[in-house]
Amino acid sequence: MQNYHVKLVSPVSDSFKCQMAANSLDIDVKKKAIHELSIDADLETPWNVGLIVGASGSGKTTLAKQMFGDDCFDFDIDSKAPVIDQFPDDWSYEECQKSLNGIGLSQVPCWIRPVNTLSNGQTARAIAALQLSRNEDFVVDEWTSVVDRTVAKSMSLCLGKHARRIDKRIVAVSCHYDVLEWLNPDWVIDCNKAQYTDRRSLWQSYKRKEKLDFEIRPVDRKTWRFFSKYHYLSENLPGGIVKFFGLFHQGNQIGFTCFANYTPKRPHHRKIKMHSNRVVIHPDYVGLGLGMLLVNATSKYMHNLGYEVFAKLSAKPLIRAREKDPRWALQKVQRFTPPAGAKMLRGTGFRDAIKTHSYRYVPE
């Protein structure tokens, strides 16, 4: 254990009106202008995730600087450059991709846009990925203070899991207590209570009490325009028989998926085949596992309507998710290579030498 002591002194003005205000109180105003905080904390035992929490003015930022250095919040990022171009020069594309996916910034369009065009939540995830890539402790002030509280929980869940996955140390400094359950830290310092709590023996078995409610319902194809820019393939929706579904949270649509019939209708004794595709969760909500929840719930619904449900995928994260899910049975693996001299365009749906995995939905 090491003791950390913070003393914040706010100057008291001696102007006439300030003196009048001070004299109206039967207290020592100068003592009220002093805030002290003394904490005994163990930072020597190995850890990955820490949380410093408390109200504004409780000494969080000053304490963090004392614990991790005056420059712990300093971090250079080029706001006009794409996120993926700011990783260390010796990092491969695969390493950059893995880091961005791990922190929950999984949409490729977010990687290649200038940082200053991203949302507050996306920017925070990008900075986290970049700082962790530079072999430094990641200490972030005002964590999730400018985002929706559900988004804050999604970001915290990703940050905590990613830090443990890559065995790095992160410290979130926040005035919001609601991130604690989702960040699931190894230790917490509550500056309001001047209290240190060691959770190293708790985080692995800890079960969140808070539940988030989401709703799935049919939507119009027009809602695709809000999600198409985040999809990794064509922005065009498939033709033919298509069913559209949206994922909603507190009345706002935060996800989209659809099912399309790619082949002519079968004879009456054969079921119509519908393919799951265009699965998009808004970047701010990535990390809660909503993509597969949306896919599985809607696939089950389509199966119960009498359709056979399939999916053809080329994105590795989507393939890995199917591999772990017993409801999806691998049918075949193919690699598409264009004929000699052929021009393969994005809109055709085929890309040069891309391996695809085809799955069939098998209900529980």
PAGUSE-480601 format. One record per residue (C-alpha): residue number from 1; residue in three letters; x, y, z. Coordinates in Angstrom, 1 decimal. Example, Ala and Ser with C-alpha at 12.3 -4.5 7.8 and 13.67 -1.06 7.14 Angstrom:
! PAGUSE-480601
PT pos code   east  north     up
PT   1  Ala   12.3   -4.5    7.8
PT   2  Ser   13.7   -1.1    7.1
END
This chain:
! PAGUSE-480601
PT pos code   east  north     up
PT   1  Met    0.0    0.0    0.0
PT   2  Gln    1.1    3.5   -0.8
PT   3  Asn   -0.5    6.7    0.5
PT   4  Tyr   -1.5    9.4   -1.9
PT   5  His   -2.4   12.8   -0.5
PT   6  Val   -4.2   15.6   -2.4
PT   7  Lys   -4.8   19.1   -1.1
PT   8  Leu   -6.7   21.5   -3.3
PT   9  Val   -6.8   25.2   -2.2
PT  10  Ser   -9.1   27.6   -3.9
PT  11  Pro   -8.2   31.3   -3.5
PT  12  Val  -10.8   33.4   -1.7
PT  13  Ser  -11.2   36.9   -3.1
PT  14  Asp  -11.0   39.9   -0.7
PT  15  Ser  -13.2   42.1   -2.9
PT  16  Phe  -16.0   44.1   -1.1
PT  17  Lys  -18.8   41.8   -2.3
PT  18  Cys  -16.9   38.7   -1.6
PT  19  Gln  -16.2   39.9    1.9
PT  20  Met  -19.9   40.7    2.4
PT  21  Ala  -20.8   37.2    1.3
PT  22  Ala  -18.2   35.6    3.6
PT  23  Asn  -19.3   37.7    6.6
PT  24  Ser  -22.9   36.6    6.1
PT  25  Leu  -21.8   33.1    7.1
PT  26  Asp  -20.8   32.0   10.6
PT  27  Ile  -18.0   29.8    9.3
PT  28  Asp  -14.3   30.0    8.4
PT  29  Val  -14.6   30.6    4.6
PT  30  Lys  -10.9   29.9    4.0
PT  31  Lys  -11.2   26.5    5.5
PT  32  Lys  -14.1   25.8    3.2
PT  33  Ala  -11.9   26.6    0.3
PT  34  Ile   -9.6   23.7    1.1
PT  35  His  -10.3   20.2    0.0
PT  36  Glu   -8.0   17.3    1.2
PT  37  Leu   -8.0   13.7    0.2
PT  38  Ser   -5.8   10.9    1.6
PT  39  Ile   -5.9    7.4    0.0
PT  40  Asp   -4.0    4.3    0.7
PT  41  Ala   -3.9    2.2   -2.6
PT  42  Asp   -2.1   -0.9   -3.8
PT  43  Leu   -0.8   -0.3   -7.4
PT  44  Glu    2.1   -2.8   -7.0
PT  45  Thr    0.0   -6.0   -7.2
PT  46  Pro   -0.6   -6.7  -11.0
PT  47  Trp   -3.7   -5.2  -12.4
PT  48  Asn   -5.2   -4.2  -15.8
PT  49  Val   -8.2   -1.9  -15.0
PT  50  Gly   -8.6    0.9  -12.5
PT  51  Leu  -11.4    3.4  -11.9
PT  52  Ile  -11.1    6.8  -10.1
PT  53  Val  -14.6    8.2   -9.6
PT  54  Gly  -16.1   11.1   -7.8
PT  55  Ala  -18.0   14.4   -8.2
PT  56  Ser  -16.4   17.4   -9.9
PT  57  Gly  -13.9   19.1   -7.6
PT  58  Ser  -13.4   15.9   -5.5
PT  59  Gly   -9.7   15.7   -6.5
PT  60  Lys   -9.9   12.9   -9.2
PT  61  Thr   -7.7   14.6  -11.8
PT  62  Thr   -5.1   15.8   -9.3
PT  63  Leu   -5.0   12.4   -7.7
PT  64  Ala   -4.5   10.7  -11.0
PT  65  Lys   -1.6   13.0  -11.8
PT  66  Gln    0.0   12.2   -8.5
PT  67  Met   -0.3    8.5   -9.1
PT  68  Phe    0.7    8.3  -12.7
PT  69  Gly    2.6   11.6  -13.4
PT  70  Asp    1.7   15.1  -14.4
PT  71  Asp    1.8   14.2  -18.1
PT  72  Cys   -0.5   11.1  -17.8
PT  73  Phe   -3.3   12.8  -19.7
PT  74  Asp   -1.0   14.1  -22.5
PT  75  Phe   -1.5   12.3  -25.8
PT  76  Asp   -0.7   13.5  -29.3
PT  77  Ile   -3.2   12.7  -32.0
PT  78  Asp   -3.6   14.2  -35.4
PT  79  Ser   -7.3   15.1  -35.6
PT  80  Lys   -7.1   15.5  -39.4
PT  81  Ala   -5.5   12.1  -40.1
PT  82  Pro   -7.3    8.8  -40.2
PT  83  Val   -7.2    6.6  -37.1
PT  84  Ile   -5.6    3.6  -38.9
PT  85  Asp   -2.7    5.8  -40.1
PT  86  Gln   -1.6    6.7  -36.6
PT  87  Phe   -0.6    3.4  -35.3
PT  88  Pro    3.2    2.7  -34.9
PT  89  Asp    4.9    2.4  -38.2
PT  90  Asp    6.1   -1.2  -37.5
PT  91  Trp    2.5   -2.4  -36.9
PT  92  Ser    1.0   -4.6  -39.6
PT  93  Tyr   -2.5   -3.9  -41.0
PT  94  Glu   -3.7   -7.0  -39.2
PT  95  Glu   -2.4   -5.7  -35.8
PT  96  Cys   -4.2   -2.3  -36.4
PT  97  Gln   -7.4   -4.1  -37.4
PT  98  Lys   -7.2   -6.3  -34.3
PT  99  Ser   -6.7   -3.4  -32.0
PT 100  Leu   -9.6   -1.3  -33.4
PT 101  Asn  -12.0   -4.3  -33.4
PT 102  Gly  -10.9   -5.1  -29.8
PT 103  Ile  -11.8   -1.6  -28.5
PT 104  Gly  -15.1   -1.7  -30.3
PT 105  Leu  -14.4    0.6  -33.3
PT 106  Ser  -15.1   -2.2  -35.7
PT 107  Gln  -16.6   -0.2  -38.7
PT 108  Val  -14.0    0.2  -41.5
PT 109  Pro  -15.4    3.6  -42.6
PT 110  Cys  -14.5    4.9  -39.1
PT 111  Trp  -10.9    3.8  -39.6
PT 112  Ile  -10.3    5.7  -42.8
PT 113  Arg  -12.0    9.0  -41.9
PT 114  Pro  -10.2   11.9  -40.2
PT 115  Val  -10.5   11.7  -36.4
PT 116  Asn  -12.3   15.0  -36.2
PT 117  Thr  -15.2   13.6  -38.2
PT 118  Leu  -15.9   10.9  -35.7
PT 119  Ser  -18.5   11.1  -32.9
PT 120  Asn  -17.3   11.7  -29.3
PT 121  Gly  -17.7    8.0  -28.5
PT 122  Gln  -15.8    6.9  -31.6
PT 123  Thr  -13.0    9.3  -30.9
PT 124  Ala  -12.6    8.1  -27.4
PT 125  Arg  -12.4    4.5  -28.6
PT 126  Ala   -9.9    5.5  -31.3
PT 127  Ile   -7.6    7.3  -28.8
PT 128  Ala   -7.8    4.3  -26.5
PT 129  Ala   -6.7    2.0  -29.2
PT 130  Leu   -3.8    4.3  -30.3
PT 131  Gln   -2.5    5.0  -26.8
PT 132  Leu   -2.6    1.3  -25.9
PT 133  Ser   -0.6    0.6  -29.1
PT 134  Arg    2.3    2.7  -27.8
PT 135  Asn    3.0    0.6  -24.8
PT 136  Glu    1.9    3.2  -22.3
PT 137  Asp   -0.6    3.1  -19.4
PT 138  Phe   -3.8    4.6  -20.7
PT 139  Val   -5.2    7.2  -18.2
PT 140  Val   -8.2    9.0  -19.5
PT 141  Asp   -9.9   12.0  -17.8
PT 142  Glu  -13.7   12.6  -18.0
PT 143  Trp  -14.3    9.0  -19.3
PT 144  Thr  -17.7    8.9  -21.1
PT 145  Ser  -18.7   12.3  -19.7
PT 146  Val  -20.0   13.5  -23.1
PT 147  Val  -21.8   10.5  -24.4
PT 148  Asp  -25.2    8.9  -23.8
PT 149  Arg  -25.2    6.6  -20.8
PT 150  Thr  -25.9    3.4  -22.7
PT 151  Val  -23.1    4.3  -25.1
PT 152  Ala  -20.9    4.9  -22.0
PT 153  Lys  -21.6    1.4  -20.7
PT 154  Ser  -20.8   -0.2  -24.1
PT 155  Met  -17.5    1.8  -24.3
PT 156  Ser  -16.6    0.8  -20.7
PT 157  Leu  -17.3   -2.9  -21.4
PT 158  Cys  -15.1   -2.9  -24.5
PT 159  Leu  -12.3   -1.0  -22.8
PT 160  Gly  -12.1   -3.3  -19.8
PT 161  Lys  -12.2   -6.5  -21.8
PT 162  His   -9.6   -5.2  -24.3
PT 163  Ala   -7.2   -4.1  -21.6
PT 164  Arg   -7.2   -7.6  -20.1
PT 165  Arg   -7.0   -9.3  -23.5
PT 166  Ile   -3.8   -7.5  -24.4
PT 167  Asp   -2.6   -7.3  -20.8
PT 168  Lys   -2.2   -3.5  -20.7
PT 169  Arg   -3.1   -1.1  -17.8
PT 170  Ile   -5.9    1.5  -18.2
PT 171  Val   -7.3    3.9  -15.7
PT 172  Ala  -10.7    5.7  -16.3
PT 173  Val  -11.3    8.9  -14.4
PT 174  Ser  -15.0    9.6  -14.3
PT 175  Cys  -17.7   11.5  -12.5
PT 176  His  -20.2    8.8  -13.4
PT 177  Tyr  -20.7    5.8  -11.1
PT 178  Asp  -22.8    3.9  -13.7
PT 179  Val  -19.7    2.8  -15.6
PT 180  Leu  -18.4    0.7  -12.7
PT 181  Glu  -20.5   -2.4  -13.4
PT 182  Trp  -19.5   -2.4  -17.1
PT 183  Leu  -15.8   -1.5  -16.7
PT 184  Asn  -15.5   -4.1  -13.9
PT 185  Pro  -12.2   -2.7  -12.6
PT 186  Asp   -9.5   -4.4  -10.5
PT 187  Trp   -9.6   -1.5   -8.1
PT 188  Val  -11.8    1.6   -7.5
PT 189  Ile  -10.9    4.9   -5.8
PT 190  Asp  -14.0    6.8   -4.7
PT 191  Cys  -12.9   10.4   -4.2
PT 192  Asn  -16.2   11.4   -2.7
PT 193  Lys  -15.7    8.8    0.1
PT 194  Ala  -11.9    8.9    0.2
PT 195  Gln  -12.1    5.1   -0.2
PT 196  Tyr  -10.0    2.6   -2.0
PT 197  Thr  -11.6   -0.8   -2.9
PT 198  Asp   -9.5   -3.8   -4.2
PT 199  Arg  -11.6   -5.9   -6.6
PT 200  Arg   -8.8   -8.1   -8.0
PT 201  Ser  -10.5  -11.2   -6.6
PT 202  Leu  -14.0  -10.2   -7.7
PT 203  Trp  -13.9   -9.2  -11.4
PT 204  Gln  -13.7  -12.7  -12.9
PT 205  Ser  -16.9  -13.9  -11.1
PT 206  Tyr  -18.7  -10.6  -11.0
PT 207  Lys  -22.1  -10.6  -12.6
PT 208  Arg  -23.7   -7.3  -13.6
PT 209  Lys  -27.0   -6.5  -12.0
PT 210  Glu  -28.0   -3.9  -14.5
PT 211  Lys  -29.9   -5.0  -17.6
PT 212  Leu  -30.4   -3.1  -20.8
PT 213  Asp  -33.6   -3.4  -22.8
PT 214  Phe  -33.7   -3.6  -26.6
PT 215  Glu  -36.5   -4.3  -29.0
PT 216  Ile  -36.6   -5.8  -32.5
PT 217  Arg  -39.3   -4.9  -34.9
PT 218  Pro  -39.9   -4.8  -38.7
PT 219  Val  -38.8   -1.6  -40.4
PT 220  Asp  -39.0    0.1  -43.8
PT 221  Arg  -36.1   -0.3  -46.2
PT 222  Lys  -35.6    3.5  -46.0
PT 223  Thr  -34.0    3.1  -42.6
PT 224  Trp  -31.0    1.5  -44.3
PT 225  Arg  -29.7    4.9  -45.3
PT 226  Phe  -28.8    5.6  -41.7
PT 227  Phe  -26.6    2.4  -41.4
PT 228  Ser  -25.3    1.7  -45.0
PT 229  Lys  -22.2    3.8  -44.5
PT 230  Tyr  -21.1    1.5  -41.7
PT 231  His  -21.5   -1.7  -43.6
PT 232  Tyr  -18.3   -3.4  -45.0
PT 233  Leu  -19.9   -4.3  -48.4
PT 234  Ser  -22.1   -2.7  -51.0
PT 235  Glu  -24.4    0.1  -49.8
PT 236  Asn  -27.1   -1.3  -52.1
PT 237  Leu  -29.8   -3.5  -50.6
PT 238  Pro  -30.5   -6.9  -52.3
PT 239  Gly  -33.5   -7.3  -54.6
PT 240  Gly  -36.3   -9.8  -54.7
PT 241  Ile  -38.1  -10.9  -51.6
PT 242  Val  -36.6   -9.0  -48.7
PT 243  Lys  -37.6   -8.7  -45.0
PT 244  Phe  -36.2   -5.8  -43.0
PT 245  Phe  -35.7   -5.6  -39.2
PT 246  Gly  -34.5   -2.9  -36.9
PT 247  Leu  -33.0   -3.0  -33.4
PT 248  Phe  -34.3   -0.3  -31.1
PT 249  His  -33.2    1.2  -27.7
PT 250  Gln  -35.4    3.7  -25.9
PT 251  Gly  -37.3    4.3  -29.1
PT 252  Asn  -34.2    4.9  -31.3
PT 253  Gln  -33.1    2.5  -34.0
PT 254  Ile  -29.5    1.5  -33.4
PT 255  Gly  -29.3   -1.6  -35.6
PT 256  Phe  -30.4   -3.0  -39.0
PT 257  Thr  -30.6   -6.4  -40.7
PT 258  Cys  -32.4   -8.0  -43.5
PT 259  Phe  -33.1  -11.4  -45.2
PT 260  Ala  -33.2  -11.8  -48.9
PT 261  Asn  -34.1  -14.6  -51.3
PT 262  Tyr  -31.2  -14.9  -53.8
PT 263  Thr  -32.7  -17.8  -55.8
PT 264  Pro  -36.0  -18.4  -57.6
PT 265  Lys  -38.9  -19.7  -55.6
PT 266  Arg  -38.7  -23.5  -55.1
PT 267  Pro  -41.4  -26.0  -55.9
PT 268  His  -44.3  -26.0  -53.4
PT 269  His  -42.7  -28.9  -51.4
PT 270  Arg  -39.5  -27.0  -50.8
PT 271  Lys  -39.0  -24.1  -48.4
PT 272  Ile  -37.9  -20.7  -49.7
PT 273  Lys  -34.2  -19.9  -48.8
PT 274  Met  -33.6  -16.6  -47.2
PT 275  His  -30.1  -15.2  -46.6
PT 276  Ser  -29.2  -13.1  -43.5
PT 277  Asn  -27.2  -10.0  -44.5
PT 278  Arg  -26.6   -6.3  -44.0
PT 279  Val  -26.1   -6.7  -40.3
PT 280  Val  -25.1   -3.3  -38.8
PT 281  Ile  -25.0   -2.1  -35.2
PT 282  His  -24.4    1.7  -34.8
PT 283  Pro  -20.7    2.2  -33.8
PT 284  Asp  -21.6    3.8  -30.5
PT 285  Tyr  -23.3    0.5  -29.4
PT 286  Val  -20.7   -2.0  -30.5
PT 287  Gly  -19.3   -4.2  -27.8
PT 288  Leu  -22.5   -5.4  -26.2
PT 289  Gly  -22.8   -8.4  -28.5
PT 290  Leu  -25.9   -7.0  -30.1
PT 291  Gly  -25.0   -8.1  -33.6
PT 292  Met  -25.4  -11.8  -33.0
PT 293  Leu  -28.4  -11.2  -30.7
PT 294  Leu  -30.1   -9.4  -33.6
PT 295  Val  -29.1  -12.1  -36.1
PT 296  Asn  -30.2  -15.0  -34.0
PT 297  Ala  -33.5  -13.5  -32.9
PT 298  Thr  -34.5  -12.6  -36.4
PT 299  Ser  -33.2  -15.8  -37.9
PT 300  Lys  -35.3  -17.8  -35.5
PT 301  Tyr  -38.3  -15.6  -36.4
PT 302  Met  -37.8  -16.2  -40.1
PT 303  His  -37.3  -20.0  -39.5
PT 304  Asn  -40.6  -20.1  -37.6
PT 305  Leu  -42.3  -18.4  -40.6
PT 306  Gly  -41.3  -21.4  -42.7
PT 307  Tyr  -38.1  -20.2  -44.4
PT 308  Glu  -34.7  -21.9  -44.6
PT 309  Val  -32.2  -19.4  -43.3
PT 310  Phe  -28.6  -19.1  -44.6
PT 311  Ala  -25.7  -16.6  -44.4
PT 312  Lys  -22.6  -16.1  -46.7
PT 313  Leu  -19.9  -14.2  -44.9
PT 314  Ser  -16.4  -12.9  -45.7
PT 315  Ala  -15.7  -10.6  -42.7
PT 316  Lys  -13.6  -12.5  -40.1
PT 317  Pro  -15.3  -11.2  -37.0
PT 318  Leu  -18.7  -12.4  -38.3
PT 319  Ile  -17.2  -15.8  -39.3
PT 320  Arg  -15.7  -16.2  -35.8
PT 321  Ala  -19.0  -15.4  -34.2
PT 322  Arg  -20.7  -18.1  -36.3
PT 323  Glu  -18.0  -20.6  -35.4
PT 324  Lys  -18.8  -20.2  -31.7
PT 325  Asp  -22.5  -20.5  -32.2
PT 326  Pro  -24.0  -24.0  -32.4
PT 327  Arg  -27.1  -22.5  -34.2
PT 328  Trp  -25.0  -22.0  -37.4
PT 329  Ala  -23.7  -25.0  -39.3
PT 330  Leu  -20.9  -24.5  -41.8
PT 331  Gln  -22.0  -25.6  -45.3
PT 332  Lys  -19.0  -24.7  -47.5
PT 333  Val  -16.0  -22.4  -48.0
PT 334  Gln  -15.4  -20.8  -51.3
PT 335  Arg  -12.8  -18.4  -52.8
PT 336  Phe  -14.0  -16.0  -55.6
PT 337  Thr  -11.4  -15.0  -58.2
PT 338  Pro  -12.5  -13.0  -61.2
PT 339  Pro  -11.9  -14.3  -64.8
PT 340  Ala   -8.9  -13.0  -66.6
PT 341  Gly   -9.5   -9.5  -67.9
PT 342  Ala  -12.7   -9.1  -65.9
PT 343  Lys  -13.4   -5.8  -64.1
PT 344  Met  -14.7   -6.5  -60.6
PT 345  Leu  -16.5   -3.6  -59.1
PT 346  Arg  -17.7   -3.1  -55.5
PT 347  Gly  -21.3   -3.1  -56.6
PT 348  Thr  -21.2   -6.5  -58.2
PT 349  Gly  -21.0   -8.3  -54.8
PT 350  Phe  -17.8  -10.1  -55.8
PT 351  Arg  -14.2   -9.2  -54.8
PT 352  Asp  -10.9  -10.5  -56.0
PT 353  Ala   -9.8  -13.7  -54.2
PT 354  Ile  -12.1  -13.3  -51.2
PT 355  Lys  -12.8  -16.4  -49.1
PT 356  Thr  -16.5  -16.7  -48.1
PT 357  His  -18.0  -19.0  -45.5
PT 358  Ser  -21.6  -20.3  -46.1
PT 359  Tyr  -23.7  -21.2  -43.0
PT 360  Arg  -27.2  -22.6  -42.5
PT 361  Tyr  -29.2  -21.7  -39.4
PT 362  Val  -30.1  -24.7  -37.3
PT 363  Pro  -32.7  -23.8  -34.6
PT 364  Glu  -32.2  -24.9  -31.1
END
